[in-house]
Amino acid sequence: MRGAEGRASHERSVVATISWRNYKTLNVNVIRYDKNGTEQLSYILKSMTTKIGLSLLLCAGIALAAEGLMPLHFPTTALSVEGAIELDDDVYSTDMTASAEYAITDWFSLYGSSSFRFLSYSYEFSTKGYIHNYCNLHVNGFNESYLGVRTLFYRNLGLDAGWRFPPGEGSQKERFHRLNAEPFVLFPATPHLLLGTALRYNTFLEDKNYRPGDEIGFKASILWKFWWSDAENTGWKFSEVMLYQARIQESENHNLAKNCRKMDDKYKGMKISFALTRDFRLFGAPLELGINYTINKGTLFGFETGHRIGIYLGSELD
């Protein structure tokens, strides 16, 4: 480990400490003091230097972010890449998400997505007798990944079944495998207006003698095509998705005595997503460019209201 410190001799002083560990992590700590010696400003910069290069190489081929909300739809073949900025529980993050769906038939498709978090940044400020600022910037890694199937049983009745894999270093939440089943029904109100509703059931696999409680939810969505050309399959699309989800069973820690295992965590929360997309053709190839905004609220999705805004580019094949 190497260290260097310096302090100014004026009314305000600064202490900087630099340390190098294992040739992988560079930590920079800077603390500023006022003339009375009271800590006034401090921040920590962490950079995983070996992972930055690896992250950029991986993201050149595949990228993407946590579970998004998509309107309920028929099986289709599509690709998309999204870049997003998120604020959740006082943490600012930048993510990249890549997803794909392949329709084997008109009634059955496979889908998957993977997410990568480039960095997250948190900032705290408090005044309780003194001024204190705390800034934390750190590079992360992969978020959750998803695989699933979407199938129609009878006309507009179908089932969406998926598996969520635990994240890498990109998230400290959702560290368990999750299986979910989502029976849905679609209502094509007009050729350009598709409504949908679904019920959701989530269950988790036990890990290290800890098992999260099961969850249920309800989803509703609307997908509206306007100023649309059926001949060219181009125009505008607006979608809105609402998800309400609640934990109906307390999580259990089997490392504890039987009468102390329940975690008293019957949480609930809601997510609402809006998206505006422009479908067009470039050299004959179908493309879509859009922007989406998601807000989440409730203890299940975060202790404070969260916001996420993303820009995506994709292609939905005929």
C-alpha positions as CSV (number, residue, x, y, z in Angstrom):
1,M,0.0,0.0,0.0
2,R,1.3,3.5,-0.8
3,G,0.0,6.6,1.0
4,A,0.3,10.4,0.5
5,E,-1.1,13.1,2.7
6,G,-1.0,16.9,2.4
7,R,-2.5,19.7,4.5
8,A,-2.9,23.3,3.6
9,S,-1.7,25.9,6.2
10,H,-4.4,28.5,5.5
11,E,-7.8,29.1,7.1
12,R,-9.1,25.9,5.6
13,S,-7.2,22.7,5.3
14,V,-7.5,19.7,3.1
15,V,-6.4,16.1,3.8
16,A,-6.0,13.7,0.9
17,T,-5.2,10.1,1.2
18,I,-4.5,7.8,-1.8
19,S,-4.2,4.1,-1.4
20,W,-3.6,1.3,-4.0
21,R,-4.7,-2.2,-3.0
22,N,-4.0,-5.4,-4.9
23,Y,-3.2,-3.4,-8.0
24,K,-7.0,-3.3,-8.7
25,T,-8.6,-0.7,-6.5
26,L,-7.7,3.0,-6.3
27,N,-9.3,4.8,-3.4
28,V,-9.0,8.6,-3.1
29,N,-10.3,10.2,0.1
30,V,-10.4,14.0,0.4
31,I,-11.4,15.8,3.6
32,R,-11.6,19.5,3.9
33,Y,-11.6,21.3,7.3
34,D,-12.5,24.8,8.3
35,K,-10.2,27.0,10.4
36,N,-11.6,25.5,13.6
37,G,-10.7,22.0,12.5
38,T,-14.3,20.9,11.8
39,E,-14.8,18.5,8.9
40,Q,-16.5,20.4,6.2
41,L,-16.4,18.3,3.0
42,S,-15.4,14.8,2.4
43,Y,-15.7,12.4,-0.6
44,I,-14.5,9.1,-1.6
45,L,-13.7,8.1,-5.2
46,K,-13.4,4.4,-5.9
47,S,-12.4,3.1,-9.3
48,M,-12.1,-0.6,-10.2
49,T,-9.4,0.0,-12.8
50,T,-9.2,-3.6,-14.0
51,K,-12.9,-3.9,-14.4
52,I,-13.4,-0.7,-16.4
53,G,-11.6,-2.1,-19.4
54,L,-13.3,-5.5,-19.1
55,S,-16.7,-3.7,-18.7
56,L,-16.2,-1.7,-21.9
57,L,-15.3,-4.8,-23.8
58,L,-18.3,-6.8,-22.5
59,C,-20.6,-3.9,-23.2
60,A,-19.5,-3.7,-26.8
61,G,-21.2,-7.0,-27.3
62,I,-24.0,-7.1,-24.8
63,A,-25.4,-4.5,-22.4
64,L,-28.5,-3.6,-20.3
65,A,-30.6,-2.9,-16.9
66,A,-32.9,-4.2,-14.2
67,E,-36.4,-5.5,-14.8
68,G,-38.3,-3.1,-17.0
69,L,-42.0,-2.8,-17.6
70,M,-43.2,-3.6,-21.1
71,P,-46.8,-3.5,-22.3
72,L,-48.4,-6.9,-22.6
73,H,-48.3,-8.1,-26.2
74,F,-48.5,-11.1,-28.6
75,P,-45.4,-13.2,-29.2
76,T,-43.1,-11.3,-31.6
77,T,-39.5,-11.1,-32.8
78,A,-37.7,-7.9,-31.6
79,L,-34.4,-6.6,-30.5
80,S,-33.6,-3.5,-28.4
81,V,-30.8,-1.7,-26.6
82,E,-31.5,1.0,-24.0
83,G,-29.4,3.5,-22.0
84,A,-30.9,4.8,-18.8
85,I,-30.3,7.0,-15.8
86,E,-31.9,6.0,-12.5
87,L,-32.5,7.6,-9.1
88,D,-33.5,5.1,-6.4
89,D,-32.9,5.5,-2.6
90,D,-30.6,8.5,-3.1
91,V,-28.4,6.5,-5.5
92,Y,-27.9,7.8,-9.1
93,S,-27.0,5.1,-11.7
94,T,-26.3,4.8,-15.4
95,D,-27.3,1.5,-17.0
96,M,-27.4,-0.2,-20.4
97,T,-29.9,-2.9,-21.2
98,A,-30.1,-5.3,-24.1
99,S,-33.1,-7.5,-24.7
100,A,-34.4,-9.8,-27.4
101,E,-37.5,-11.9,-28.2
102,Y,-37.8,-14.5,-30.8
103,A,-41.2,-15.8,-32.0
104,I,-40.9,-19.4,-33.0
105,T,-44.6,-19.4,-34.0
106,D,-47.4,-17.0,-33.8
107,W,-48.3,-18.3,-30.4
108,F,-44.9,-19.1,-28.7
109,S,-41.8,-17.0,-28.2
110,L,-38.5,-17.0,-26.2
111,Y,-37.1,-13.8,-24.6
112,G,-34.2,-12.7,-22.5
113,S,-32.4,-9.6,-21.3
114,S,-29.2,-8.6,-19.6
115,S,-28.3,-5.5,-17.8
116,F,-25.0,-3.7,-17.0
117,R,-24.6,-0.9,-14.5
118,F,-21.7,1.3,-15.5
119,L,-21.6,3.3,-12.3
120,S,-23.7,4.5,-9.4
121,Y,-23.3,7.8,-7.4
122,S,-24.7,8.7,-4.0
123,Y,-24.6,12.1,-2.3
124,E,-25.7,12.9,1.2
125,F,-25.9,16.3,3.0
126,S,-26.7,17.0,6.6
127,T,-26.5,20.0,8.9
128,K,-26.5,19.0,12.6
129,G,-24.2,21.5,14.2
130,Y,-21.8,21.2,11.3
131,I,-21.7,20.9,7.6
132,H,-21.1,17.4,6.2
133,N,-21.1,16.2,2.6
134,Y,-20.5,12.7,1.5
135,C,-20.0,11.6,-2.1
136,N,-19.5,8.0,-3.2
137,L,-18.7,7.2,-6.9
138,H,-18.1,3.6,-7.8
139,V,-18.1,1.3,-10.9
140,N,-20.4,-1.6,-10.7
141,G,-21.1,-4.6,-13.0
142,F,-23.9,-6.8,-14.2
143,N,-27.4,-6.4,-12.9
144,E,-30.1,-9.1,-13.0
145,S,-30.6,-11.2,-16.1
146,Y,-33.9,-12.7,-17.4
147,L,-34.9,-15.7,-19.5
148,G,-38.5,-16.6,-20.2
149,V,-41.2,-17.9,-22.5
150,R,-44.4,-16.3,-23.7
151,T,-47.2,-18.4,-25.1
152,L,-50.9,-18.2,-26.1
153,F,-53.2,-21.0,-25.0
154,Y,-56.4,-19.9,-26.6
155,R,-56.9,-16.8,-28.7
156,N,-56.0,-13.9,-26.5
157,L,-55.3,-15.9,-23.3
158,G,-51.7,-16.7,-22.6
159,L,-48.9,-17.3,-20.0
160,D,-45.6,-15.5,-19.4
161,A,-43.1,-17.6,-17.4
162,G,-39.7,-16.4,-16.5
163,W,-36.5,-16.9,-14.5
164,R,-34.6,-14.0,-13.0
165,F,-30.9,-14.7,-12.2
166,P,-29.1,-12.9,-9.4
167,P,-27.0,-9.9,-10.3
168,G,-23.2,-9.6,-10.4
169,E,-21.6,-6.6,-8.8
170,G,-24.1,-4.1,-10.3
171,S,-26.7,-4.4,-7.6
172,Q,-26.9,-5.3,-3.9
173,K,-30.6,-6.0,-4.2
174,E,-32.5,-9.0,-5.5
175,R,-29.7,-11.5,-4.7
176,F,-31.9,-14.6,-5.2
177,H,-33.1,-16.7,-8.1
178,R,-36.7,-15.9,-8.8
179,L,-39.3,-17.9,-10.7
180,N,-42.5,-16.1,-11.9
181,A,-45.7,-17.0,-13.7
182,E,-47.9,-14.4,-15.3
183,P,-51.2,-15.5,-16.9
184,F,-52.5,-12.7,-19.1
185,V,-55.3,-11.7,-21.4
186,L,-55.1,-9.3,-24.3
187,F,-57.9,-7.1,-25.6
188,P,-57.4,-5.7,-29.1
189,A,-59.9,-2.9,-28.8
190,T,-59.1,-1.6,-32.3
191,P,-56.4,-2.5,-34.9
192,H,-54.2,0.2,-33.3
193,L,-55.2,-0.1,-29.7
194,L,-54.2,-3.1,-27.5
195,L,-55.2,-3.5,-23.9
196,G,-53.9,-6.1,-21.5
197,T,-54.2,-7.3,-17.9
198,A,-52.2,-10.0,-16.1
199,L,-51.8,-11.6,-12.7
200,R,-48.3,-12.3,-11.3
201,Y,-46.9,-14.8,-8.9
202,N,-43.2,-14.8,-7.8
203,T,-41.4,-17.4,-5.8
204,F,-37.7,-17.5,-4.8
205,L,-35.1,-20.2,-4.3
206,E,-33.5,-20.5,-0.9
207,D,-29.9,-19.5,-0.7
208,K,-27.6,-19.7,2.4
209,N,-30.6,-20.8,4.4
210,Y,-32.5,-17.7,3.6
211,R,-35.7,-17.6,1.6
212,P,-37.6,-14.5,0.5
213,G,-41.4,-14.7,0.8
214,D,-43.6,-15.2,-2.2
215,E,-45.2,-12.3,-4.0
216,I,-48.3,-11.6,-6.0
217,G,-49.1,-8.8,-8.3
218,F,-51.4,-7.2,-10.9
219,K,-50.4,-5.7,-14.2
220,A,-52.4,-3.6,-16.7
221,S,-51.1,-2.0,-19.9
222,I,-52.2,0.0,-22.9
223,L,-50.4,0.2,-26.3
224,W,-51.7,2.8,-28.8
225,K,-50.5,3.3,-32.3
226,F,-51.3,6.7,-33.8
227,W,-50.5,8.5,-37.0
228,W,-49.8,4.9,-38.2
229,S,-49.2,3.6,-41.7
230,D,-50.3,-0.1,-42.0
231,A,-48.7,-0.3,-45.4
232,E,-45.2,0.8,-44.2
233,N,-45.7,-0.3,-40.6
234,T,-44.4,3.1,-39.4
235,G,-45.7,5.8,-37.2
236,W,-45.9,6.6,-33.4
237,K,-46.6,4.4,-30.4
238,F,-47.5,5.3,-26.9
239,S,-47.6,2.8,-24.1
240,E,-48.4,2.8,-20.4
241,V,-47.9,0.0,-17.9
242,M,-48.9,-0.3,-14.3
243,L,-47.7,-3.0,-11.9
244,Y,-48.8,-3.4,-8.3
245,Q,-46.9,-6.1,-6.3
246,A,-47.0,-7.2,-2.7
247,R,-45.1,-9.8,-0.6
248,I,-47.8,-12.1,0.9
249,Q,-45.4,-14.3,2.9
250,E,-42.7,-13.3,5.3
251,S,-39.2,-14.1,4.4
252,E,-37.5,-16.7,6.6
253,N,-33.9,-17.0,7.9
254,H,-33.3,-20.6,8.6
255,N,-30.1,-19.9,10.4
256,L,-32.1,-18.7,13.4
257,A,-34.2,-20.6,15.9
258,K,-37.6,-21.6,14.5
259,N,-39.5,-19.0,16.5
260,C,-37.3,-16.2,15.3
261,R,-37.1,-17.1,11.6
262,K,-39.8,-14.8,10.2
263,M,-38.5,-11.4,9.0
264,D,-41.7,-9.3,9.2
265,D,-41.2,-8.0,5.7
266,K,-44.6,-8.1,4.0
267,Y,-43.8,-5.2,1.6
268,K,-45.8,-3.7,-1.2
269,G,-45.2,-1.3,-4.0
270,M,-46.2,0.1,-7.4
271,K,-44.4,0.8,-10.7
272,I,-45.8,2.9,-13.6
273,S,-44.0,3.2,-16.9
274,F,-44.7,5.5,-19.9
275,A,-43.0,5.2,-23.3
276,L,-43.2,7.1,-26.6
277,T,-41.7,5.5,-29.7
278,R,-41.3,6.5,-33.3
279,D,-41.2,3.6,-35.8
280,F,-39.5,4.2,-39.1
281,R,-37.6,2.5,-41.9
282,L,-33.9,3.0,-42.7
283,F,-32.8,1.6,-46.0
284,G,-35.8,-0.7,-45.8
285,A,-35.0,-2.0,-42.3
286,P,-37.6,-1.5,-39.5
287,L,-36.3,0.6,-36.6
288,E,-37.8,2.2,-33.6
289,L,-36.4,5.0,-31.4
290,G,-38.1,5.9,-28.2
291,I,-37.9,7.4,-24.7
292,N,-39.5,5.9,-21.5
293,Y,-40.0,7.1,-18.0
294,T,-40.7,4.8,-15.0
295,I,-41.6,5.8,-11.4
296,N,-41.7,3.3,-8.6
297,K,-43.0,3.8,-5.1
298,G,-43.4,1.6,-2.0
299,T,-41.3,-0.5,0.3
300,L,-41.1,-3.4,-2.1
301,F,-39.2,-1.5,-4.8
302,G,-37.4,1.0,-2.6
303,F,-37.9,3.0,0.5
304,E,-38.2,6.2,-1.4
305,T,-39.8,7.2,-4.7
306,G,-37.6,6.1,-7.6
307,H,-37.3,7.5,-11.1
308,R,-35.8,6.1,-14.2
309,I,-35.6,7.6,-17.7
310,G,-34.2,5.8,-20.7
311,I,-33.6,6.1,-24.5
312,Y,-33.8,3.0,-26.6
313,L,-33.2,1.8,-30.1
314,G,-34.8,-1.3,-31.4
315,S,-36.3,-3.3,-34.3
316,E,-39.5,-5.2,-34.4
317,L,-39.5,-7.6,-37.3
318,D,-42.6,-8.3,-39.2
